[in-house]
């Protein structure tokens, strides 16, 4: 089975991200359908509703509601809902909470905290997949459901506490006897496009440029992009420009005109108009309310 080599970080806003999804069937994150894939981010998955097969490395196992797994960096995986979920008149629903953590987060912890041998060992074991069960699973499930409605620092702290619970618990077992063997991956074209977009926000980005990177025709690319992100290319580009503008307004004292320029807007008035449409207030007011506002 070929594995897609992708990343989660380009799709989200921070190094620690919690995603709760409810669909007719389980699909891989930011894919239109289930895909056998791997990514650098570590992943904690809790199945709230649903059943089927999960593949982690070369291990194929049934999953059902309550299944909880923590996997390490670049471990190939996919959750496949049973065929009944794909039937035309099916009313079944699948619901999952997934946490993604950049490896850099753990590296920073290892450097800052001296007594981290247990955490380091647990993160290393995650390369073989860790199945979490018993009371530990119930405790973590409750915390994840609560954290799904939290934001910012509170969510990050809560998720790191979850990692601490996993580290200390004896109610966990390895899924694989050894690390999965490497198969020839093929790159995720959308990740390459998103990286290009984020690296070039300061200038105009054309559809011609991104379709060339994706090696697709314009119509094919537009369908592909919307199926993966649920947004049109122009809409997605505008949103990441505004997100970057929010960051600059919060973290720097650059003049509004400079912020507009760095985010790819040639006209200050157009930037202010688009910003207000997205944020409900002008960039001037947004900046003045930074202490009580998060973007």
C-alpha positions in Angstrom: 0.0 0.0 0.0 1.4 3.4 -1.0 1.7 6.0 1.7 1.1 9.7 1.2 3.9 11.8 2.8 2.0 14.8 4.1 2.0 17.4 7.0 -0.6 18.7 9.3 1.1 22.0 10.4 0.5 23.9 7.1 -3.3 23.4 7.6 -3.5 24.6 11.2 -2.5 27.7 13.2 -0.3 26.2 15.9 2.1 23.4 16.9 -0.6 21.8 19.1 -4.0 21.3 17.5 -7.3 19.5 18.5 -9.8 18.6 15.8 -13.3 17.2 16.4 -15.0 15.9 13.3 -18.4 14.3 12.7 -19.1 12.8 9.3 -20.9 9.9 7.6 -17.6 8.0 7.7 -14.1 8.6 8.9 -11.9 10.5 6.4 -8.3 11.4 6.7 -7.6 15.0 7.8 -7.7 17.5 5.0 -8.4 14.7 2.4 -11.7 14.1 0.7 -11.5 10.4 1.6 -9.6 8.0 3.7 -5.9 7.9 2.8 -3.0 5.8 4.1 -0.6 8.6 5.1 2.1 9.7 7.5 3.1 13.1 8.8 5.8 14.5 11.2 3.2 15.5 13.8 2.5 13.0 16.6 -1.2 12.0 16.8 -3.7 11.1 19.5 -7.0 9.7 18.1 -10.2 9.0 20.1 -13.1 7.4 18.3 -16.3 8.7 19.9 -18.6 7.0 17.4 -18.0 4.5 14.7 -16.5 1.1 13.8 -14.3 -0.4 11.2 -10.6 -1.2 10.6 -7.5 0.8 11.5 -4.2 0.2 9.9 -1.1 1.4 11.7 2.1 0.4 10.0 1.4 -3.2 8.9 -1.0 -3.9 11.8 -4.7 -4.2 10.8 -7.1 -4.2 13.8 -10.8 -3.6 14.3 -11.8 -0.4 16.0 -15.0 0.7 17.7 -16.3 3.6 19.8 -13.9 4.3 22.6 -10.8 3.2 20.7 -7.8 5.4 21.7 -4.4 5.4 20.0 -1.3 7.6 20.2 1.1 7.3 17.3 4.5 8.9 16.7 6.1 10.9 14.0 5.8 9.5 10.5 4.0 6.3 11.4 1.8 5.3 8.4 -1.9 5.0 9.4 -5.5 5.2 8.3 -8.9 4.6 9.9 -11.4 2.9 7.6 -15.1 2.9 8.4 -16.9 -0.4 7.7 -18.7 -0.6 4.3 -22.1 -0.1 5.9 -21.2 3.6 6.5 -20.8 4.1 2.7 -24.2 2.7 1.8 -26.5 5.2 0.0 -29.3 5.3 2.6 -27.0 4.9 5.7 -27.8 7.2 8.6 -24.8 6.1 10.6 -22.4 8.8 11.8 -18.8 8.7 12.7 -17.3 11.1 15.3 -13.6 11.4 16.2 -11.3 13.7 18.2 -7.8 13.9 16.9 -4.9 15.8 18.5 -1.8 16.8 16.5 1.4 17.8 18.2 4.5 19.1 16.4 7.7 17.1 17.3 9.3 20.5 18.2 6.9 20.8 21.2 8.4 17.7 22.8 12.0 18.7 21.8 11.5 22.0 23.6 10.2 20.2 26.7 13.1 17.8 26.7 15.5 20.8 26.6 13.7 22.8 29.3 12.8 20.0 31.8 15.5 18.0 33.3 13.5 15.0 34.6 11.8 14.0 31.3 13.1 10.4 30.8 9.6 8.9 31.1 8.1 11.3 28.6 11.0 10.8 26.3 10.6 7.1 26.5 6.8 7.3 25.9 7.3 9.5 22.8 9.9 7.0 21.5 7.5 4.1 22.0 4.8 6.0 20.0 6.8 5.0 16.9 5.3 1.6 17.4 1.8 2.9 18.2 0.3 3.0 21.7 -3.2 1.7 22.5 -4.6 3.3 25.6 -7.3 1.5 27.6 -9.1 1.2 30.9 -9.6 4.0 33.4 -6.9 6.1 31.7 -8.8 6.1 28.4 -12.0 7.3 30.2 -10.1 10.1 32.0 -8.4 11.3 28.8 -11.7 11.0 26.8 -13.5 13.3 29.2 -10.6 15.8 29.1 -10.5 15.8 25.3 -14.2 16.5 25.1 -13.9 19.5 27.4 -10.8 20.7 25.6 -12.5 20.6 22.3 -14.4 23.8 23.3 -11.4 25.6 24.8 -9.0 27.9 23.0 -5.5 29.3 23.2 -3.2 28.7 26.1 -5.8 26.8 28.1 -6.2 24.2 25.4 -2.4 23.7 24.9 -1.8 23.3 28.6 -4.7 20.8 28.8 -3.3 18.7 26.0 0.2 18.6 27.5 -1.5 17.4 30.7 -3.0 14.6 28.6 0.4 13.6 27.4 1.6 13.5 31.1 -1.3 11.2 31.9 -0.4 8.8 29.1 3.3 8.8 30.2 2.4 7.9 33.8 -0.3 5.3 33.1 0.3 1.5 33.0 -2.9 1.1 31.0 -1.3 1.2 27.6 0.2 -1.4 25.2 2.3 -1.2 22.1 0.5 -1.9 18.8 3.5 -3.1 16.9 6.5 -5.2 18.0 8.9 -3.1 15.9 8.8 0.2 14.0 7.1 0.0 10.6 9.4 -0.6 7.6 9.7 2.3 5.2 7.7 2.1 2.0 8.2 4.4 -0.9 6.0 7.5 -0.1 4.7 10.0 -2.6 4.5 13.7 -1.7 1.3 15.5 -0.8 1.0 18.1 -3.6 -1.4 20.3 -1.5 1.2 20.7 1.3 3.7 21.9 -1.3 1.1 24.4 -2.5 0.3 25.6 1.0 3.9 26.1 1.9 4.4 28.2 -1.3 1.4 30.3 -0.4 2.6 31.0 3.2 6.1 31.8 2.0 4.8 34.3 -0.6 2.0 36.1 1.2 3.8 39.4 0.8 3.1 39.4 -3.0 0.4 38.5 -5.5 0.0 34.7 -5.9 -1.5 33.5 -9.2 -3.5 30.4 -10.0 -1.0 29.7 -12.8 1.8 29.4 -10.2 0.1 27.0 -7.9 -1.3 24.8 -10.6 2.3 24.5 -11.9 3.5 23.4 -8.5 0.6 20.9 -8.3 1.2 19.7 -11.9 -2.5 20.0 -12.6 -4.8 21.9 -14.9 -6.7 24.9 -13.5 -10.1 23.1 -13.4 -8.6 20.0 -11.9 -6.7 21.9 -9.3 -9.7 24.0 -8.2 -11.8 20.9 -7.7 -8.9 19.2 -5.9 -8.2 22.2 -3.7 -11.9 22.5 -2.6 -12.3 18.8 -2.0 -9.3 18.9 0.4 -9.9 22.2 2.2 -13.7 22.7 1.7 -12.9 26.2 0.4 -12.2 27.9 -2.9 -8.5 28.7 -3.6 -9.2 32.5 -3.5 -11.1 32.2 -0.3 -8.4 30.2 1.4 -5.7 32.6 0.3 -7.6 35.6 1.6 -8.1 33.9 5.0 -4.4 33.1 5.5 -3.5 36.7 4.5 -5.9 38.0 7.2 -4.6 35.5 9.8 -1.1 36.7 9.1 -2.3 40.3 9.4 -3.8 39.4 12.8 -0.4 38.0 13.9 1.5 41.0 12.8 -1.0 43.4 14.4 -0.6 41.5 17.7 3.1 40.8 17.7 4.6 43.9 16.0 4.2 47.6 16.0 4.4 47.9 12.2 2.2 50.6 10.7 -1.0 49.4 9.2 0.3 50.2 5.7 3.3 48.0 6.3 1.1 45.2 7.6 -1.0 45.5 4.5 2.1 45.3 2.3 3.5 42.3 4.1 0.3 40.4 3.6 0.1 41.0 -0.1 -2.2 44.0 -0.3 -1.1 46.9 -2.5 -4.0 49.2 -1.3 -4.3 50.2 2.3 -8.0 50.9 1.9 -8.7 47.5 0.3 -6.8 45.8 3.1 -8.9 47.6 5.7 -12.1 46.7 3.9 -11.3 43.0 3.6 -10.0 42.9 7.2 -13.2 44.4 8.5 -15.3 41.9 6.5 -13.4 39.0 8.1 -12.9 40.3 11.6 -15.9 42.6 12.1 -13.7 45.6 12.9 -10.9 47.7 11.4 -7.3 46.7 11.8 -6.8 49.9 13.9 -9.6 48.9 16.4 -8.4 45.3 16.3 -4.9 46.3 17.4 -6.3 48.6 20.2 -8.2 45.6 21.6 -5.3 43.1 21.5 -5.2 42.5 25.3 -8.8 41.2 25.2 -8.8 39.8 21.7 -7.3 36.6 20.2 -7.2 35.9 16.5 
